[in-house]
Amino acid sequence: MVMENLQKDKCSALRDQLHQHVQASDDFIQNMISALDAFEREPILLENIEQLTQENMRLKQEIVRLRDIIYSKDEGNMSSKLRDALRE
């Protein structure tokens, strides 16, 4: 009876350890799959970043161009004293 209980305890402990190892393996596999998915998406994300960077540069240039147009129109309407005061 004592031997039988001891054997059941060992089997139970082994079963628990096996379950823990399987769970750890499942977690590891899921992490690897997630990492591979992220690696596959990386070129797409880098391309998106490049497109957004180019669009940002284009918009900044457009802002400068539009400001120049606005300021050049305003300067033509201002008196020379006012223009000098704004430059200072």
PyMOL Python script that loads the backbone (N, CA, C, O; Angstrom):
from pymol import cmd

cmd.read_pdbstr("""\
ATOM      1  N   MET A   1       0.823  -1.186   0.000  1.00  0.00           N
ATOM      2  CA  MET A   1       0.000   0.000   0.000  1.00  0.00           C
ATOM      3  C   MET A   1       0.873   1.258   0.000  1.00  0.00           C
ATOM      4  O   MET A   1       0.613   2.193  -0.758  1.00  0.00           O
ATOM      5  N   VAL A   2       1.901   1.283   0.842  1.00  0.00           N
ATOM      6  CA  VAL A   2       2.795   2.429   0.921  1.00  0.00           C
ATOM      7  C   VAL A   2       3.541   2.585  -0.401  1.00  0.00           C
ATOM      8  O   VAL A   2       3.697   3.698  -0.902  1.00  0.00           O
ATOM      9  N   MET A   3       4.000   1.474  -0.962  1.00  0.00           N
ATOM     10  CA  MET A   3       4.701   1.497  -2.253  1.00  0.00           C
ATOM     11  C   MET A   3       3.780   2.004  -3.354  1.00  0.00           C
ATOM     12  O   MET A   3       4.185   2.764  -4.234  1.00  0.00           O
ATOM     13  N   GLU A   4       2.548   1.565  -3.278  1.00  0.00           N
ATOM     14  CA  GLU A   4       1.572   1.966  -4.292  1.00  0.00           C
ATOM     15  C   GLU A   4       1.327   3.481  -4.230  1.00  0.00           C
ATOM     16  O   GLU A   4       1.262   4.139  -5.268  1.00  0.00           O
ATOM     17  N   ASN A   5       1.194   4.028  -3.029  1.00  0.00           N
ATOM     18  CA  ASN A   5       1.001   5.476  -2.861  1.00  0.00           C
ATOM     19  C   ASN A   5       2.238   6.257  -3.313  1.00  0.00           C
ATOM     20  O   ASN A   5       2.135   7.321  -3.922  1.00  0.00           O
ATOM     21  N   LEU A   6       3.412   5.697  -2.998  1.00  0.00           N
ATOM     22  CA  LEU A   6       4.661   6.335  -3.401  1.00  0.00           C
ATOM     23  C   LEU A   6       4.776   6.379  -4.922  1.00  0.00           C
ATOM     24  O   LEU A   6       5.205   7.382  -5.492  1.00  0.00           O
ATOM     25  N   GLN A   7       4.392   5.294  -5.566  1.00  0.00           N
ATOM     26  CA  GLN A   7       4.438   5.229  -7.022  1.00  0.00           C
ATOM     27  C   GLN A   7       3.432   6.219  -7.632  1.00  0.00           C
ATOM     28  O   GLN A   7       3.733   6.871  -8.632  1.00  0.00           O
ATOM     29  N   LYS A   8       2.248   6.328  -7.036  1.00  0.00           N
ATOM     30  CA  LYS A   8       1.237   7.271  -7.526  1.00  0.00           C
ATOM     31  C   LYS A   8       1.731   8.708  -7.377  1.00  0.00           C
ATOM     32  O   LYS A   8       1.514   9.543  -8.255  1.00  0.00           O
ATOM     33  N   ASP A   9       2.404   8.989  -6.244  1.00  0.00           N
ATOM     34  CA  ASP A   9       2.943  10.334  -6.029  1.00  0.00           C
ATOM     35  C   ASP A   9       4.015  10.673  -7.069  1.00  0.00           C
ATOM     36  O   ASP A   9       4.049  11.787  -7.593  1.00  0.00           O
ATOM     37  N   LYS A  10       4.892   9.701  -7.364  1.00  0.00           N
ATOM     38  CA  LYS A  10       5.929   9.921  -8.369  1.00  0.00           C
ATOM     39  C   LYS A  10       5.309  10.145  -9.742  1.00  0.00           C
ATOM     40  O   LYS A  10       5.727  11.034 -10.483  1.00  0.00           O
ATOM     41  N   CYS A  11       4.318   9.338 -10.072  1.00  0.00           N
ATOM     42  CA  CYS A  11       3.635   9.493 -11.366  1.00  0.00           C
ATOM     43  C   CYS A  11       2.934  10.844 -11.441  1.00  0.00           C
ATOM     44  O   CYS A  11       2.965  11.511 -12.475  1.00  0.00           O
ATOM     45  N   SER A  12       2.320  11.233 -10.369  1.00  0.00           N
ATOM     46  CA  SER A  12       1.636  12.521 -10.335  1.00  0.00           C
ATOM     47  C   SER A  12       2.635  13.668 -10.496  1.00  0.00           C
ATOM     48  O   SER A  12       2.381  14.627 -11.225  1.00  0.00           O
ATOM     49  N   ALA A  13       3.769  13.559  -9.809  1.00  0.00           N
ATOM     50  CA  ALA A  13       4.801  14.593  -9.910  1.00  0.00           C
ATOM     51  C   ALA A  13       5.365  14.644 -11.331  1.00  0.00           C
ATOM     52  O   ALA A  13       5.575  15.725 -11.881  1.00  0.00           O
ATOM     53  N   LEU A  14       5.607  13.480 -11.916  1.00  0.00           N
ATOM     54  CA  LEU A  14       6.110  13.440 -13.288  1.00  0.00           C
ATOM     55  C   LEU A  14       5.093  14.018 -14.267  1.00  0.00           C
ATOM     56  O   LEU A  14       5.453  14.743 -15.195  1.00  0.00           O
ATOM     57  N   ARG A  15       3.833  13.696 -14.053  1.00  0.00           N
ATOM     58  CA  ARG A  15       2.764  14.220 -14.906  1.00  0.00           C
ATOM     59  C   ARG A  15       2.719  15.753 -14.812  1.00  0.00           C
ATOM     60  O   ARG A  15       2.582  16.438 -15.825  1.00  0.00           O
ATOM     61  N   ASP A  16       2.837  16.277 -13.596  1.00  0.00           N
ATOM     62  CA  ASP A  16       2.827  17.729 -13.404  1.00  0.00           C
ATOM     63  C   ASP A  16       4.027  18.391 -14.090  1.00  0.00           C
ATOM     64  O   ASP A  16       3.891  19.430 -14.737  1.00  0.00           O
ATOM     65  N   GLN A  17       5.194  17.776 -13.938  1.00  0.00           N
ATOM     66  CA  GLN A  17       6.388  18.327 -14.585  1.00  0.00           C
ATOM     67  C   GLN A  17       6.266  18.290 -16.106  1.00  0.00           C
ATOM     68  O   GLN A  17       6.645  19.238 -16.794  1.00  0.00           O
ATOM     69  N   LEU A  18       5.737  17.190 -16.614  1.00  0.00           N
ATOM     70  CA  LEU A  18       5.543  17.067 -18.054  1.00  0.00           C
ATOM     71  C   LEU A  18       4.566  18.133 -18.555  1.00  0.00           C
ATOM     72  O   LEU A  18       4.780  18.748 -19.599  1.00  0.00           O
ATOM     73  N   HIS A  19       3.507  18.336 -17.805  1.00  0.00           N
ATOM     74  CA  HIS A  19       2.528  19.358 -18.169  1.00  0.00           C
ATOM     75  C   HIS A  19       3.178  20.749 -18.190  1.00  0.00           C
ATOM     76  O   HIS A  19       2.915  21.547 -19.090  1.00  0.00           O
ATOM     77  N   GLN A  20       4.019  21.031 -17.203  1.00  0.00           N
ATOM     78  CA  GLN A  20       4.706  22.324 -17.153  1.00  0.00           C
ATOM     79  C   GLN A  20       5.640  22.501 -18.357  1.00  0.00           C
ATOM     80  O   GLN A  20       5.708  23.580 -18.946  1.00  0.00           O
ATOM     81  N   HIS A  21       6.353  21.431 -18.712  1.00  0.00           N
ATOM     82  CA  HIS A  21       7.259  21.503 -19.861  1.00  0.00           C
ATOM     83  C   HIS A  21       6.487  21.703 -21.166  1.00  0.00           C
ATOM     84  O   HIS A  21       6.905  22.471 -22.032  1.00  0.00           O
ATOM     85  N   VAL A  22       5.378  21.016 -21.293  1.00  0.00           N
ATOM     86  CA  VAL A  22       4.556  21.176 -22.496  1.00  0.00           C
ATOM     87  C   VAL A  22       4.020  22.602 -22.569  1.00  0.00           C
ATOM     88  O   VAL A  22       4.026  23.213 -23.637  1.00  0.00           O
ATOM     89  N   GLN A  23       3.562  23.126 -21.452  1.00  0.00           N
ATOM     90  CA  GLN A  23       3.051  24.496 -21.418  1.00  0.00           C
ATOM     91  C   GLN A  23       4.157  25.491 -21.770  1.00  0.00           C
ATOM     92  O   GLN A  23       3.934  26.431 -22.532  1.00  0.00           O
ATOM     93  N   ALA A  24       5.339  25.280 -21.216  1.00  0.00           N
ATOM     94  CA  ALA A  24       6.467  26.166 -21.520  1.00  0.00           C
ATOM     95  C   ALA A  24       6.827  26.075 -23.003  1.00  0.00           C
ATOM     96  O   ALA A  24       7.147  27.087 -23.626  1.00  0.00           O
ATOM     97  N   SER A  25       6.778  24.879 -23.563  1.00  0.00           N
ATOM     98  CA  SER A  25       7.057  24.701 -24.990  1.00  0.00           C
ATOM     99  C   SER A  25       6.014  25.417 -25.832  1.00  0.00           C
ATOM    100  O   SER A  25       6.355  26.063 -26.823  1.00  0.00           O
ATOM    101  N   ASP A  26       4.751  25.308 -25.450  1.00  0.00           N
ATOM    102  CA  ASP A  26       3.679  25.998 -26.176  1.00  0.00           C
ATOM    103  C   ASP A  26       3.890  27.511 -26.138  1.00  0.00           C
ATOM    104  O   ASP A  26       3.722  28.192 -27.150  1.00  0.00           O
ATOM    105  N   ASP A  27       4.255  28.029 -24.978  1.00  0.00           N
ATOM    106  CA  ASP A  27       4.512  29.467 -24.855  1.00  0.00           C
ATOM    107  C   ASP A  27       5.683  29.883 -25.746  1.00  0.00           C
ATOM    108  O   ASP A  27       5.628  30.911 -26.421  1.00  0.00           O
ATOM    109  N   PHE A  28       6.740  29.071 -25.738  1.00  0.00           N
ATOM    110  CA  PHE A  28       7.914  29.360 -26.558  1.00  0.00           C
ATOM    111  C   PHE A  28       7.547  29.355 -28.043  1.00  0.00           C
ATOM    112  O   PHE A  28       7.957  30.237 -28.797  1.00  0.00           O
ATOM    113  N   ILE A  29       6.778  28.362 -28.447  1.00  0.00           N
ATOM    114  CA  ILE A  29       6.361  28.265 -29.853  1.00  0.00           C
ATOM    115  C   ILE A  29       5.514  29.476 -30.241  1.00  0.00           C
ATOM    116  O   ILE A  29       5.703  30.041 -31.318  1.00  0.00           O
ATOM    117  N   GLN A  30       4.593  29.874 -29.382  1.00  0.00           N
ATOM    118  CA  GLN A  30       3.763  31.047 -29.671  1.00  0.00           C
ATOM    119  C   GLN A  30       4.609  32.316 -29.775  1.00  0.00           C
ATOM    120  O   GLN A  30       4.358  33.162 -30.633  1.00  0.00           O
ATOM    121  N   ASN A  31       5.604  32.446 -28.911  1.00  0.00           N
ATOM    122  CA  ASN A  31       6.504  33.603 -28.980  1.00  0.00           C
ATOM    123  C   ASN A  31       7.306  33.603 -30.281  1.00  0.00           C
ATOM    124  O   ASN A  31       7.511  34.654 -30.888  1.00  0.00           O
ATOM    125  N   MET A  32       7.755  32.428 -30.704  1.00  0.00           N
ATOM    126  CA  MET A  32       8.497  32.326 -31.957  1.00  0.00           C
ATOM    127  C   MET A  32       7.611  32.679 -33.145  1.00  0.00           C
ATOM    128  O   MET A  32       8.053  33.373 -34.060  1.00  0.00           O
ATOM    129  N   ILE A  33       6.382  32.214 -33.141  1.00  0.00           N
ATOM    130  CA  ILE A  33       5.444  32.531 -34.221  1.00  0.00           C
ATOM    131  C   ILE A  33       5.189  34.036 -34.268  1.00  0.00           C
ATOM    132  O   ILE A  33       5.160  34.631 -35.345  1.00  0.00           O
ATOM    133  N   SER A  34       5.007  34.643 -33.109  1.00  0.00           N
ATOM    134  CA  SER A  34       4.795  36.096 -33.051  1.00  0.00           C
ATOM    135  C   SER A  34       6.011  36.849 -33.588  1.00  0.00           C
ATOM    136  O   SER A  34       5.869  37.837 -34.308  1.00  0.00           O
ATOM    137  N   ALA A  35       7.195  36.380 -33.238  1.00  0.00           N
ATOM    138  CA  ALA A  35       8.422  37.028 -33.715  1.00  0.00           C
ATOM    139  C   ALA A  35       8.546  36.898 -35.232  1.00  0.00           C
ATOM    140  O   ALA A  35       8.937  37.852 -35.905  1.00  0.00           O
ATOM    141  N   LEU A  36       8.218  35.732 -35.768  1.00  0.00           N
ATOM    142  CA  LEU A  36       8.270  35.537 -37.218  1.00  0.00           C
ATOM    143  C   LEU A  36       7.248  36.414 -37.932  1.00  0.00           C
ATOM    144  O   LEU A  36       7.536  36.981 -38.986  1.00  0.00           O
ATOM    145  N   ASP A  37       6.059  36.522 -37.357  1.00  0.00           N
ATOM    146  CA  ASP A  37       5.034  37.394 -37.943  1.00  0.00           C
ATOM    147  C   ASP A  37       5.514  38.843 -37.985  1.00  0.00           C
ATOM    148  O   ASP A  37       5.341  39.535 -38.988  1.00  0.00           O
ATOM    149  N   ALA A  38       6.116  39.290 -36.893  1.00  0.00           N
ATOM    150  CA  ALA A  38       6.624  40.666 -36.832  1.00  0.00           C
ATOM    151  C   ALA A  38       7.745  40.865 -37.853  1.00  0.00           C
ATOM    152  O   ALA A  38       7.830  41.913 -38.494  1.00  0.00           O
ATOM    153  N   PHE A  39       8.599  39.859 -37.999  1.00  0.00           N
ATOM    154  CA  PHE A  39       9.704  39.942 -38.960  1.00  0.00           C
ATOM    155  C   PHE A  39       9.172  40.036 -40.389  1.00  0.00           C
ATOM    156  O   PHE A  39       9.730  40.757 -41.216  1.00  0.00           O
ATOM    157  N   GLU A  40       8.091  39.304 -40.676  1.00  0.00           N
ATOM    158  CA  GLU A  40       7.488  39.353 -42.008  1.00  0.00           C
ATOM    159  C   GLU A  40       6.873  40.723 -42.287  1.00  0.00           C
ATOM    160  O   GLU A  40       6.892  41.184 -43.429  1.00  0.00           O
ATOM    161  N   ARG A  41       6.328  41.377 -41.265  1.00  0.00           N
ATOM    162  CA  ARG A  41       5.694  42.684 -41.433  1.00  0.00           C
ATOM    163  C   ARG A  41       6.707  43.818 -41.508  1.00  0.00           C
ATOM    164  O   ARG A  41       6.369  44.917 -41.948  1.00  0.00           O
ATOM    165  N   GLU A  42       7.936  43.573 -41.089  1.00  0.00           N
ATOM    166  CA  GLU A  42       8.933  44.639 -41.003  1.00  0.00           C
ATOM    167  C   GLU A  42       9.144  45.376 -42.326  1.00  0.00           C
ATOM    168  O   GLU A  42       9.142  46.607 -42.314  1.00  0.00           O
ATOM    169  N   PRO A  43       9.327  44.701 -43.469  1.00  0.00           N
ATOM    170  CA  PRO A  43       9.524  45.448 -44.718  1.00  0.00           C
ATOM    171  C   PRO A  43       8.339  46.355 -45.050  1.00  0.00           C
ATOM    172  O   PRO A  43       8.529  47.466 -45.545  1.00  0.00           O
ATOM    173  N   ILE A  44       7.146  45.898 -44.787  1.00  0.00           N
ATOM    174  CA  ILE A  44       5.953  46.703 -45.050  1.00  0.00           C
ATOM    175  C   ILE A  44       5.958  47.934 -44.156  1.00  0.00           C
ATOM    176  O   ILE A  44       5.661  49.039 -44.609  1.00  0.00           O
ATOM    177  N   LEU A  45       6.295  47.740 -42.889  1.00  0.00           N
ATOM    178  CA  LEU A  45       6.333  48.869 -41.960  1.00  0.00           C
ATOM    179  C   LEU A  45       7.428  49.861 -42.342  1.00  0.00           C
ATOM    180  O   LEU A  45       7.228  51.073 -42.263  1.00  0.00           O
ATOM    181  N   LEU A  46       8.588  49.343 -42.756  1.00  0.00           N
ATOM    182  CA  LEU A  46       9.672  50.233 -43.174  1.00  0.00           C
ATOM    183  C   LEU A  46       9.275  51.025 -44.416  1.00  0.00           C
ATOM    184  O   LEU A  46       9.606  52.204 -44.541  1.00  0.00           O
ATOM    185  N   GLU A  47       8.567  50.374 -45.328  1.00  0.00           N
ATOM    186  CA  GLU A  47       8.090  51.067 -46.530  1.00  0.00           C
ATOM    187  C   GLU A  47       7.092  52.166 -46.154  1.00  0.00           C
ATOM    188  O   GLU A  47       7.132  53.268 -46.702  1.00  0.00           O
ATOM    189  N   ASN A  48       6.205  51.855 -45.220  1.00  0.00           N
ATOM    190  CA  ASN A  48       5.239  52.862 -44.754  1.00  0.00           C
ATOM    191  C   ASN A  48       5.946  54.042 -44.103  1.00  0.00           C
ATOM    192  O   ASN A  48       5.565  55.191 -44.324  1.00  0.00           O
ATOM    193  N   ILE A  49       6.960  53.770 -43.311  1.00  0.00           N
ATOM    194  CA  ILE A  49       7.723  54.838 -42.658  1.00  0.00           C
ATOM    195  C   ILE A  49       8.398  55.711 -43.713  1.00  0.00           C
ATOM    196  O   ILE A  49       8.400  56.937 -43.600  1.00  0.00           O
ATOM    197  N   GLU A  50       8.968  55.081 -44.732  1.00  0.00           N
ATOM    198  CA  GLU A  50       9.623  55.831 -45.804  1.00  0.00           C
ATOM    199  C   GLU A  50       8.623  56.721 -46.539  1.00  0.00           C
ATOM    200  O   GLU A  50       8.920  57.882 -46.824  1.00  0.00           O
ATOM    201  N   GLN A  51       7.452  56.192 -46.844  1.00  0.00           N
ATOM    202  CA  GLN A  51       6.419  56.979 -47.530  1.00  0.00           C
ATOM    203  C   GLN A  51       5.965  58.155 -46.668  1.00  0.00           C
ATOM    204  O   GLN A  51       5.800  59.270 -47.163  1.00  0.00           O
ATOM    205  N   LEU A  52       5.765  57.901 -45.389  1.00  0.00           N
ATOM    206  CA  LEU A  52       5.333  58.971 -44.490  1.00  0.00           C
ATOM    207  C   LEU A  52       6.409  60.040 -44.331  1.00  0.00           C
ATOM    208  O   LEU A  52       6.099  61.228 -44.238  1.00  0.00           O
ATOM    209  N   THR A  53       7.662  59.623 -44.301  1.00  0.00           N
ATOM    210  CA  THR A  53       8.767  60.574 -44.197  1.00  0.00           C
ATOM    211  C   THR A  53       8.816  61.472 -45.434  1.00  0.00           C
ATOM    212  O   THR A  53       8.998  62.684 -45.327  1.00  0.00           O
ATOM    213  N   GLN A  54       8.654  60.865 -46.600  1.00  0.00           N
ATOM    214  CA  GLN A  54       8.650  61.653 -47.837  1.00  0.00           C
ATOM    215  C   GLN A  54       7.467  62.618 -47.877  1.00  0.00           C
ATOM    216  O   GLN A  54       7.612  63.773 -48.278  1.00  0.00           O
ATOM    217  N   GLU A  55       6.309  62.141 -47.462  1.00  0.00           N
ATOM    218  CA  GLU A  55       5.121  63.001 -47.434  1.00  0.00           C
ATOM    219  C   GLU A  55       5.320  64.158 -46.453  1.00  0.00           C
ATOM    220  O   GLU A  55       4.918  65.288 -46.732  1.00  0.00           O
ATOM    221  N   ASN A  56       5.934  63.880 -45.318  1.00  0.00           N
ATOM    222  CA  ASN A  56       6.216  64.916 -44.327  1.00  0.00           C
ATOM    223  C   ASN A  56       7.146  65.983 -44.916  1.00  0.00           C
ATOM    224  O   ASN A  56       6.917  67.179 -44.735  1.00  0.00           O
ATOM    225  N   MET A  57       8.185  65.548 -45.613  1.00  0.00           N
ATOM    226  CA  MET A  57       9.107  66.498 -46.233  1.00  0.00           C
ATOM    227  C   MET A  57       8.385  67.339 -47.288  1.00  0.00           C
ATOM    228  O   MET A  57       8.602  68.548 -47.370  1.00  0.00           O
ATOM    229  N   ARG A  58       7.540  66.715 -48.086  1.00  0.00           N
ATOM    230  CA  ARG A  58       6.796  67.434 -49.114  1.00  0.00           C
ATOM    231  C   ARG A  58       5.887  68.488 -48.483  1.00  0.00           C
ATOM    232  O   ARG A  58       5.799  69.617 -48.966  1.00  0.00           O
ATOM    233  N   LEU A  59       5.213  68.104 -47.398  1.00  0.00           N
ATOM    234  CA  LEU A  59       4.315  69.043 -46.726  1.00  0.00           C
ATOM    235  C   LEU A  59       5.079  70.206 -46.102  1.00  0.00           C
ATOM    236  O   LEU A  59       4.607  71.343 -46.128  1.00  0.00           O
ATOM    237  N   LYS A  60       6.248  69.932 -45.545  1.00  0.00           N
ATOM    238  CA  LYS A  60       7.068  71.012 -44.986  1.00  0.00           C
ATOM    239  C   LYS A  60       7.488  71.991 -46.077  1.00  0.00           C
ATOM    240  O   LYS A  60       7.463  73.206 -45.876  1.00  0.00           O
ATOM    241  N   GLN A  61       7.872  71.458 -47.229  1.00  0.00           N
ATOM    242  CA  GLN A  61       8.243  72.330 -48.343  1.00  0.00           C
ATOM    243  C   GLN A  61       7.048  73.153 -48.815  1.00  0.00           C
ATOM    244  O   GLN A  61       7.191  74.326 -49.158  1.00  0.00           O
ATOM    245  N   GLU A  62       5.887  72.542 -48.830  1.00  0.00           N
ATOM    246  CA  GLU A  62       4.668  73.246 -49.231  1.00  0.00           C
ATOM    247  C   GLU A  62       4.341  74.372 -48.250  1.00  0.00           C
ATOM    248  O   GLU A  62       3.920  75.453 -48.661  1.00  0.00           O
ATOM    249  N   ILE A  63       4.533  74.123 -46.975  1.00  0.00           N
ATOM    250  CA  ILE A  63       4.299  75.161 -45.957  1.00  0.00           C
ATOM    251  C   ILE A  63       5.232  76.342 -46.191  1.00  0.00           C
ATOM    252  O   ILE A  63       4.804  77.496 -46.155  1.00  0.00           O
ATOM    253  N   VAL A  64       6.505  76.051 -46.431  1.00  0.00           N
ATOM    254  CA  VAL A  64       7.471  77.126 -46.681  1.00  0.00           C
ATOM    255  C   VAL A  64       7.062  77.919 -47.914  1.00  0.00           C
ATOM    256  O   VAL A  64       7.101  79.149 -47.902  1.00  0.00           O
ATOM    257  N   ARG A  65       6.674  77.230 -48.971  1.00  0.00           N
ATOM    258  CA  ARG A  65       6.274  77.898 -50.212  1.00  0.00           C
ATOM    259  C   ARG A  65       5.058  78.798 -49.985  1.00  0.00           C
ATOM    260  O   ARG A  65       5.029  79.942 -50.437  1.00  0.00           O
ATOM    261  N   LEU A  66       4.056  78.268 -49.280  1.00  0.00           N
ATOM    262  CA  LEU A  66       2.842  79.051 -49.033  1.00  0.00           C
ATOM    263  C   LEU A  66       3.112  80.244 -48.118  1.00  0.00           C
ATOM    264  O   LEU A  66       2.546  81.320 -48.313  1.00  0.00           O
ATOM    265  N   ARG A  67       3.970  80.057 -47.128  1.00  0.00           N
ATOM    266  CA  ARG A  67       4.325  81.180 -46.254  1.00  0.00           C
ATOM    267  C   ARG A  67       5.033  82.272 -47.046  1.00  0.00           C
ATOM    268  O   ARG A  67       4.779  83.462 -46.857  1.00  0.00           O
ATOM    269  N   ASP A  68       5.926  81.845 -47.934  1.00  0.00           N
ATOM    270  CA  ASP A  68       6.627  82.834 -48.764  1.00  0.00           C
ATOM    271  C   ASP A  68       5.643  83.631 -49.607  1.00  0.00           C
ATOM    272  O   ASP A  68       5.793  84.843 -49.757  1.00  0.00           O
ATOM    273  N   ILE A  69       4.645  82.963 -50.154  1.00  0.00           N
ATOM    274  CA  ILE A  69       3.635  83.655 -50.961  1.00  0.00           C
ATOM    275  C   ILE A  69       2.872  84.655 -50.106  1.00  0.00           C
ATOM    276  O   ILE A  69       2.675  85.801 -50.508  1.00  0.00           O
ATOM    277  N   ILE A  70       2.444  84.220 -48.927  1.00  0.00           N
ATOM    278  CA  ILE A  70       1.676  85.096 -48.037  1.00  0.00           C
ATOM    279  C   ILE A  70       2.513  86.293 -47.613  1.00  0.00           C
ATOM    280  O   ILE A  70       2.038  87.427 -47.667  1.00  0.00           O
ATOM    281  N   TYR A  71       3.750  86.057 -47.192  1.00  0.00           N
ATOM    282  CA  TYR A  71       4.590  87.152 -46.708  1.00  0.00           C
ATOM    283  C   TYR A  71       4.967  88.103 -47.834  1.00  0.00           C
ATOM    284  O   TYR A  71       5.074  89.310 -47.613  1.00  0.00           O
ATOM    285  N   SER A  72       5.170  87.579 -49.033  1.00  0.00           N
ATOM    286  CA  SER A  72       5.535  88.475 -50.141  1.00  0.00           C
ATOM    287  C   SER A  72       4.356  89.374 -50.506  1.00  0.00           C
ATOM    288  O   SER A  72       4.559  90.531 -50.873  1.00  0.00           O
ATOM    289  N   LYS A  73       3.131  88.863 -50.411  1.00  0.00           N
ATOM    290  CA  LYS A  73       1.947  89.693 -50.665  1.00  0.00           C
ATOM    291  C   LYS A  73       1.795  90.743 -49.570  1.00  0.00           C
ATOM    292  O   LYS A  73       1.490  91.904 -49.844  1.00  0.00           O
ATOM    293  N   ASP A  74       2.011  90.319 -48.329  1.00  0.00           N
ATOM    294  CA  ASP A  74       1.864  91.243 -47.201  1.00  0.00           C
ATOM    295  C   ASP A  74       2.902  92.355 -47.263  1.00  0.00           C
ATOM    296  O   ASP A  74       2.597  93.508 -46.954  1.00  0.00           O
ATOM    297  N   GLU A  75       4.121  92.018 -47.658  1.00  0.00           N
ATOM    298  CA  GLU A  75       5.186  93.018 -47.699  1.00  0.00           C
ATOM    299  C   GLU A  75       4.893  94.092 -48.735  1.00  0.00           C
ATOM    300  O   GLU A  75       5.250  95.254 -48.540  1.00  0.00           O
ATOM    301  N   GLY A  76       4.254  93.719 -49.826  1.00  0.00           N
ATOM    302  CA  GLY A  76       3.926  94.695 -50.853  1.00  0.00           C
ATOM    303  C   GLY A  76       2.906  95.707 -50.375  1.00  0.00           C
ATOM    304  O   GLY A  76       2.874  96.833 -50.872  1.00  0.00           O
ATOM    305  N   ASN A  77       2.077  95.329 -49.426  1.00  0.00           N
ATOM    306  CA  ASN A  77       1.030  96.212 -48.918  1.00  0.00           C
ATOM    307  C   ASN A  77       1.479  97.036 -47.714  1.00  0.00           C
ATOM    308  O   ASN A  77       0.792  97.979 -47.320  1.00  0.00           O
ATOM    309  N   MET A  78       2.624  96.690 -47.126  1.00  0.00           N
ATOM    310  CA  MET A  78       3.068  97.378 -45.918  1.00  0.00           C
ATOM    311  C   MET A  78       3.928  98.587 -46.263  1.00  0.00           C
ATOM    312  O   MET A  78       4.560  98.657 -47.317  1.00  0.00           O
ATOM    313  N   SER A  79       3.925  99.516 -45.348  1.00  0.00           N
ATOM    314  CA  SER A  79       4.822 100.658 -45.508  1.00  0.00           C
ATOM    315  C   SER A  79       6.241 100.219 -45.171  1.00  0.00           C
ATOM    316  O   SER A  79       6.442  99.215 -44.487  1.00  0.00           O
ATOM    317  N   SER A  80       7.208 100.964 -45.649  1.00  0.00           N
ATOM    318  CA  SER A  80       8.604 100.595 -45.410  1.00  0.00           C
ATOM    319  C   SER A  80       8.951 100.648 -43.924  1.00  0.00           C
ATOM    320  O   SER A  80       9.762  99.849 -43.454  1.00  0.00           O
ATOM    321  N   LYS A  81       8.351 101.576 -43.177  1.00  0.00           N
ATOM    322  CA  LYS A  81       8.617 101.661 -41.734  1.00  0.00           C
ATOM    323  C   LYS A  81       8.101 100.414 -41.014  1.00  0.00           C
ATOM    324  O   LYS A  81       8.780  99.870 -40.142  1.00  0.00           O
ATOM    325  N   LEU A  82       6.906  99.966 -41.379  1.00  0.00           N
ATOM    326  CA  LEU A  82       6.333  98.774 -40.752  1.00  0.00           C
ATOM    327  C   LEU A  82       7.157  97.541 -41.115  1.00  0.00           C
ATOM    328  O   LEU A  82       7.407  96.688 -40.263  1.00  0.00           O
ATOM    329  N   ARG A  83       7.572  97.447 -42.359  1.00  0.00           N
ATOM    330  CA  ARG A  83       8.380  96.313 -42.806  1.00  0.00           C
ATOM    331  C   ARG A  83       9.692  96.270 -42.030  1.00  0.00           C
ATOM    332  O   ARG A  83      10.119  95.196 -41.608  1.00  0.00           O
ATOM    333  N   ASP A  84      10.334  97.409 -41.836  1.00  0.00           N
ATOM    334  CA  ASP A  84      11.581  97.480 -41.070  1.00  0.00           C
ATOM    335  C   ASP A  84      11.358  97.090 -39.615  1.00  0.00           C
ATOM    336  O   ASP A  84      12.194  96.413 -39.018  1.00  0.00           O
ATOM    337  N   ALA A  85      10.249  97.508 -39.050  1.00  0.00           N
ATOM    338  CA  ALA A  85       9.946  97.174 -37.657  1.00  0.00           C
ATOM    339  C   ALA A  85       9.742  95.667 -37.499  1.00  0.00           C
ATOM    340  O   ALA A  85      10.180  95.082 -36.509  1.00  0.00           O
ATOM    341  N   LEU A  86       9.093  95.052 -38.452  1.00  0.00           N
ATOM    342  CA  LEU A  86       8.861  93.606 -38.366  1.00  0.00           C
ATOM    343  C   LEU A  86      10.151  92.813 -38.540  1.00  0.00           C
ATOM    344  O   LEU A  86      10.293  91.735 -37.964  1.00  0.00           O
ATOM    345  N   ARG A  87      11.067  93.317 -39.304  1.00  0.00           N
ATOM    346  CA  ARG A  87      12.348  92.625 -39.498  1.00  0.00           C
ATOM    347  C   ARG A  87      13.165  92.604 -38.212  1.00  0.00           C
ATOM    348  O   ARG A  87      13.902  91.653 -37.950  1.00  0.00           O
ATOM    349  N   GLU A  88      13.028  93.674 -37.401  1.00  0.00           N
ATOM    350  CA  GLU A  88      13.801  93.775 -36.158  1.00  0.00           C
ATOM    351  C   GLU A  88      13.203  92.867 -35.165  1.00  0.00           C
ATOM    352  O   GLU A  88      13.688  92.782 -34.036  1.00  0.00           O
TER     353      GLU A  88
END
""", "prot")
cmd.dss("prot")
cmd.show_as("cartoon", "prot")
cmd.util.cbc("prot")
cmd.orient("prot")
